[in-house]
Amino acid sequence: KRDSVSTMIANLNWTSLQQRRIYADLILMYKAINGLVAIQVIYHPTPAVVISTRHSDTATFIPYQCRLNIYMNSFFPRTVHYWNSLPESVATASCVDAFKSAIQQEPGATRF
């Protein structure tokens, strides 16, 4: 009997390749934001600090406006979308290991 790769991955309870890529992007984003990798500051996304009387979110970034798909699919424009969907408690984790654990345990992690 032949099964599809997708069925086998689901049966083994593995994450999809797309999800693993998103997790890797989010981890690299965390490291870049916290100065743990040597990415020049000029390439970092612009923080979108939203402060109101009921909500303060300092862990989001202004989404990139891209005219070309080639740029839209580059690291920061692609990753900001996923980063902004994380809860602030996850995005502001105290260390890389805590961040990795938090994105793995995030209830909506399968939505990526």
Buried (B, 14 or more C-beta within 10 A) or exposed (E): EEEEEEEEBEEEEEBEEEBEEBBEBBBBBBBBBEEEEEBEEEEBBEEBEEEEEEEEBEBBBEBBEEEEEEEEEBBBBBBBBBBBBBEEEBBBBEEEEEBBEBBEEBEEBEEB
